[in-house]
Amino acid sequence: MKRRDFIKVSSFATIGIGLGINSVFASDSKKDILPKKSTRVVVIGGGFGGSTAAKNIKMLDPKIEVVLIDQNDIFYSCPMSNHVIVGMSHIKEIAFKYDNLQKKYGIKFLKKEVIEIDGNSKKVFFADGYLSYDMLVVSPGIGFKYDDNIGYTKDVPKILPHAWKAGEQTLKLNSMLKELPKGGSVLLRVPKAPYRCPPGPYERASLIAWYLKKFKPGSKLIVIDANEDIASKTKLFKAAFSELYSGVLEYIPDVEVQGIDANKKYIKTSKGDFTADVINYVPDQKANESAFKFGLVPEGKLWAFVDAWTLESTQIKDVYVIGDSANRGSFGTVPHSGYIANSMGKVAADAVIAKLKGIKSPRPFMINTCYSMVSDEEAIWIATVYEYDDVKNLTVQVGNAGGIPEKRGKIDKEHQYSWANAIWSDTFM
């Protein structure tokens, strides 16, 4: 038996994959907690990718039993979470349960921790039993790079929150900003690309600067960026920084972090040393640890590789990997984003149904749209269309399909709320 086909995994809070204490072989004796009576597709991990895949598989073929598994029964949306950080929205407004997927589509939901998967016997194991599947979709979410050499350990986010997974960390950063004294200082670190949601750090910078300007006079935000320039909507964010937040926001590109002392709130970099009252340190990123432990990430790589047409894992047969953990270079030129995870869920759903029927799946087609608030009144956006290219064998941008505005606008603020409601509805409703 190959390691990649029978993997024991450790604890993952995001998607409900927990620590297996017993031997992987001991799991074979456990009970079948939900005996399979018909064709079954299991989806591990909710959110934009997993929930969309589960919903669309059930819509395409209602006879298929679809089981969605997540440790948490509430999903917190990263899109719009920057609003919560600065008090524009409440955390409840970005919280979603899986109830509607169960009631409306007949999807079965299990709030459980997955201990291990066996690609040979096609079983997903829990502490109290196992679940058999015909096809498996895994939506692991994003993972973070910890680096002892610079002092960024797993304990650092408890002191210097990243808030790059919405929920508890979102509220922590919100609380820290509220407690910031007038005239205080905030430092935001932008991770090296690729990372989840390219415009996200710059929207956050804009909104924190707005918050400081309005509620904490005399305060300053310093943005240190690991990239050579603003990674998305560059011209629009630069205009917002200079025109709206001169004297409040200082942007420093191409910064290499060399050391971190979380307790002293101190960061040593290639551009000098920084301290601040509040540090929002967003680390560099990779596939979620679950993708590594399940054997979905090739040795020496940081992301899960997939087939460019179907999104089936290159490592384990009949397992499809979607969302932030999937390697973009193996299937296309799309960014890591919630909207792309939603598109990937649909592509994977088509591929799963097609394989079960023994036919070829439709040509992959994806859309990415992203709105970013730059103040309490104005927003900017970008939209891109992607389709599979037979020459490149990748899903790439379709010519000039899509667009980006010339300047920020008040109407785009209203469009942002419509955009968010649309993607939430398409995923969870």
N, C-alpha and C positions, 0 to 999 in steps of 0.2 A: 504493500500500500504506500503510495507516495504521500509525502508530507502535505503537499498542497490539497490533496483530496480528503484529508482527515485532520482537521486542525482544532487544537484546543485554544480557546481565546481567553483573554483577561478582561478586566472590568472596564466597561465603556458606558458612562452615564448618559451620553447624548442619545444613543439609539437603543439602549437596553441590552447591551451585550455584557454579561457578567463573568466573574471569575469561576472557573471550573476547578473544584477541589479534588474530585475523584479522577481516577484514570479515565482516559477517553474510551477505553474498551469496556469499562464498567458501565458506561452509559447505555450499552446495548441491552442491558437487563431491565431498564426502566420501562415504565408503562407508556403506552400510546395514549396521550391525553385527549386526542381528538381523531379517532380512527377515520381514515380516508375512505370515502364511499364512492367518490367520483374524481374526475380530473381536478387537481388542486395546484394553485399557484400561491406560494408563500412570499410575502414581501417583508423584509426586515428593515425597519426604519421608516418612520412617517415623514412629515415635512413635505416640501414642495415636490421632491422626486418620488418618494415612496407612495405618498397618498395619491398623487396623480397617476402613477402606474397602476395601483390597485383599483382605482375608480375606472380607468379606461379599459382595463382588462375585463372588468365586470360588465361594462357597457357594451364592449365588443362581443362578448359571449356570456350572457347571464347564467348559462348552465355550469360554467366553471366555478368551483369553490375558491374564493379568494380570502386568504387569511393575512391580515396586516398585524405585525408585531412591533411593539415599541415599549420601552420601559416606562415611559411617561404617557399619561392620557391627555396631556395638554401640550400643544406645540406653540412656541413663541416665535413670531415672524421676525427675521432680521430686517427685511424691508420695512421701513417706517419705525424701527426701533430707535433710530437717532432722535426722532421726535420725542420719545419717552425720556431719553437721557436729559433733554433740556426742558422738560415739562410741557411740551406742546400737546402731548397725548398721554393717556393713562395706559399702563401695562395691560389692562383688560382689553383694550382695543386691538391688541396684536396677539391675543391668545385664542387658540382654536382647539376644540375637542374633535374627536373622531366619530361622535355620535351620528352625525348626518350621513356619513359614509356607510354606517351600519344600517340605519333606518331606511334610507332612500335606495341604496344599491344592494343591500344584503351582504356587505362585506363583513367578515368576522374579525373582530379586534381582540387581540390578546395583550394585556399589559403584563409583560413578562420579560425576564432577562434571558437572553440566549447564551448558553454556555459554550456550545460548539456546533459545527456543522460537519456532516459527512457527505462529501460529494459522490462517493461510490454508492452508498445505500440511499442517498437522497433523503437525509433526515436532518432536522434541526433539533438540537437538544437543549433542555432546560434542567433545572435542579430536580424537578419532580417528574420528568418524563421526556418524551420526544414527539415530534410532529413530522410526518412524511410529506414529501412534495414531489410534484412532477417537474415544475420549473421554479427557480428561486430568483427573486430580484432583491438586490442589496443596495440600499441607499444610505451609506455610512455617515455622510456629512463631512465637515472639514476637520483637520487635525492641526496641531501646532508643533513647531520645532522648538524643543527645549535644548538649551546649550549651557552646560555647566562651565564651559570655558569663559563665558562672559557673565555668568551668574544668573542666567535666566532658567530657573528651575521650576518645577511644577507648583511650588509654593508661592512663587512671585505674583501670579494673578490674584491671589488673595489680598495682596497689598496694593499692587498696581494693576487694576482690572483692565482686561482687553475689551470686554463687552462685545466680542465678535461672535458670540453665541448668545442670542437674546434670552432674557429671563433674569436669573439672579444677578448676573454681572451687570445687566442693564440698570437694574435698580440700585446697585452699589455705586456705579458711576454717577447716577442721578443724585444720590444722597451726598456724595463727595462734593459735587458742584454746588449743591444747596448750602453746604457747610463752609464753602470757600469764603474767606473774609474779603471784603472790598479791598481792591488793590493787590489781590493775591495773584498767583501765577499757575498756569496750567500748561503741561507739555503733552503733546499728542505725537506718538511715533507711528509712521506709516510703514507697513511691511514691504519687503521686496516682492515684486511680482514674480510668479503668479500667486494670487491670493483671492479669497472669496470677495466678490463685489468690488471691482476696480474703482468705481466712483465713491464707494462708501466712506473711506477715511476723509475725503475732501468735503463731502456733505457734512460729515460730523464736525470737521474743522470750522466750516461756515456757521453751523448752528451753535457750536460752543462759543465762537466769537460773537455771534448775535446775542447769546445769553449773557456773556460777560459785559458787553456794551450796554445792555438794557438793565441788568440786575446787579452787576458787580462793577460799578464804575472804578476806573483806575487799574483794573485787572488786565492781564496780558496772556495771550495764547502763543506758544511757540510750537510750530509744527516741524518735526525733523523727519525727512522722507528718505528711505533707503534707495529710492529710485532717482534717476538723473533728472526727472521732471515729473510734473503731475501726470498720473498714468491714464486718466480718462477725462474727457470733456475739458481738456487742458485750457484752451482759450477762455472758456466760459468761467471756469473756477478762478483763473488768474484775474479776470475782470472783477469778479465778486470780491476776491481778497483785497484788491487794491482800491476799489471804488467804495466798498461798504465798510471795510474793517482796517483802514489805514491807522496805524498807531495802536491797534488792538491785536492784530494777528501778524506774526512774523513767520515766513515760510523759508525753510532751509533745505535744499535738495541734496541728494548724493551723500547721505550721512551714514557712515558705518558705525554701528554700536560696538564698543570695545569692552565695556564693563558695566555692570548694574549692581547697585546696592539698594535693594528695595526698602529696607528699613530707614535708610538715610535719605531716600527719595533722590538718588543721585545716579546720573548716567554719564559715563565717559564715552566720547565719540571722536571720530576723525575730524570733526569740526569744532571741537572744544568740549568742555564739561558742562553739564546742565543739572540744575536742581529745580524743583517746582513743588508747590503745595499739593497739586493734584497731577499725577502722571497716568495717562491713558496709554499704556504700552501695548500696541497690537503686534504680536510676534509674526515671524515668517511662518509659512504654512505648508502643509503636505496632506496626504490622505489621512483620514481618521485611523487611529490605531487598529480598529476592527478590521480594516481592509488588509493591513499587514498580517494580523493574527489569523485571518481566514485564508491566507495564502493568495490573495488577489493582487498583491504588489510584487512584481518580479524582483529578484534579488538585486540589490544595489540601486533600486529606483525609489522614487518618493510618491508615486501615484499608481493607481490601479489601471492596467492597460486593458483595452476592450477592442472588439471588432468594430471597424469604422461604420459598417452598415447596420449591424444589429445591436451593438453595445453589449454583446455577450463577452464574458471574461475570456481573456486569452489564456488564463491559467486553469480554470475549472469549467468543464462542460455544463451547459444548462443553468449557469449562474450569470445573471446580468447585473452590471454595476452602473449605477446612475448617480447624478449629483456631483457634489464638490470633490469627491475622492477620485473620480475618473480622470485619467490622463488626457488632457486636451490634445496633445500632439498625436495620440494614437487614433483619434477619430475626427478631429476638426480644429478649426481656428476660433472656436467660441470661448467666451470668458467663463469663469466660475461665477454663477449667480443663481438666485432663486428662480428667475424666469427661465433660464436655460435648464435647470433641474426639472422644471415643469415640462419643458419640451422633451427632455430626455425620457421622462416618464412615459410620454406618449409614444415615442419611438420604440422604447423597450416593450410597451404593451402591444404594439403592432407586431414586433418581432416574436414575442412569446406566442401570441395567437397563431401567427403564421407557422411557427415551428411545430406547434401542436397539431396543426392541420396538414403539415407536410408540404407547404407552399412557400414561395419566396415572399418576404415582407416588403412593404412599400418603400419607395425611395425616402431616405431620411430628410426631414425638413424641420428646421428650428427657427424660432424667433426669440430675440432678446430685446426687451424694452426696459429702460430704467429712467426714473425721475429722481431728481435730487433737489431738495430745498436748499437755498442759499441764504435765506432770511425767513422771517415769519410771514412775508408777503410774496416772495418770488421763488420760482423754481426753474430748473433747466432739465433737459432730457436728451436721450439718445435712443435710436431704434435701429436694429439691424436684422436682416433676413438671411438665413443660411440654408443651403441645400447641398446634397451630396454631389461631388464632382467626379465624373468617371475617369478623368485623366489623373487627377491628384489622389483619387481614392480617399478623399476626406470630405467632411461637411464644411463648406467654406461660404464666405459672404457672397451673396448674389449681386454682382455688379454694384450699382449705386442704390440698391433697394434699402430703404430705411431713411435715416436722416438725423440731423442735429440742428437746433435753432441758431440763429445769428446772435441772439442775446437772451438774457433771462427775462421772464415775464410773469405777471400776476396771474394770468389765466392758466399758466402751467401749474400753479399751486393747486388750483381746482382739479386740473387734469390728473395731478399726482394722486389725489384721493380716489378718483375714478379708476385709475390704473391699479392701485393697490386693492381696491374692492374687487376688481375684475379677476386678478390673479388669485386672490383668496377664494373667491367663489368658484373659479375653475378648478381649484385644487381640493377644496374641502366641502363644497356645497352640492 
